[in-house]
Amino acid sequence: MKTRQPVSLTEEEIAAVRSWVVHEDAHLIAFNKPAGLSSQGGRIQAHTLDDLLWAFARSNGKRPELVHRLDRDTSGVILAAKTKPAAGFFGKAMQMRKFQKTYLALVAEAPEPKAGRITSALRREEIGRESYMRVVAFDAPGAQGAASSYRTLASGPDGAVVELSPETGRMHQLRVHMASIGRPLVGDVRYGGALTFAGRAAPRLMLHAAKLSFPHPDGGRVTVEAPEPEDFQSLREAAGL
């Protein structure tokens, strides 16, 4: 594991990060990350989830390390490896696309068709201090292949709940792919999402990492699920979904 300086945490922060644990064993800890918390290194001067992992530091000074990231406003399942061998195992599994990620999102209108696969290439672009992804031609300079699957779980006059599964791991991939078919995610200011849903203000990007299935160092696969947060549920219920 990386050598770094410990971060001083309050009792409230320690209690909070421990309350987010949805699975733990000898190799890993899985959290249900709340929206509004950066995974790592955000510009906001506040503790990130990476900082909060010091709550799980062992007596030898080693602490878990995040295996992957979620956008700050995305809630849901995120993994941390407890040991260096586990981190290496999960890193290789991620590279080989052995992780199956399932997200839930709200959109203002159900996609047509109701289910499908999006394979538009993406390119990262810098605008000022912000990074964006754009859909580009496959042969455009800097283009990265990307693939996402979606299916509509419920729909009505006020919008829809969709299940999203990224096959690749590009930055903002699901957000940009859904916007590219005219169905940006509710609350996604950066990519044109609606700021209201079912007559209510959307408090954030309405994207939740609901389930993660992955190979385990001891063999077999593990599936970890995170229940929908209250803000997601309340908008869903307001739309009768």
Secondary structure, DSSP 8 states (H G I E B T S, - for coil): ----------HHHHHHHHHTEEEE-SSEEEEEE-TT--SS--SSSS--HHHHGGGG--TTS---EESS---TT-EEEEEEESSHHHHHHHHHHHHTT--EEEEEEEESS--SSSEEEE--EEEEEEETTEEEEEEE-TTSTT-B---EEEEEEEEETTEEEEEEEESS--TTHHHHHHHHTT--BTT-GGGT--SEETTEE--S--EEEEEEEEE-TTSSEEEEE----HHHHHHHHHTT-
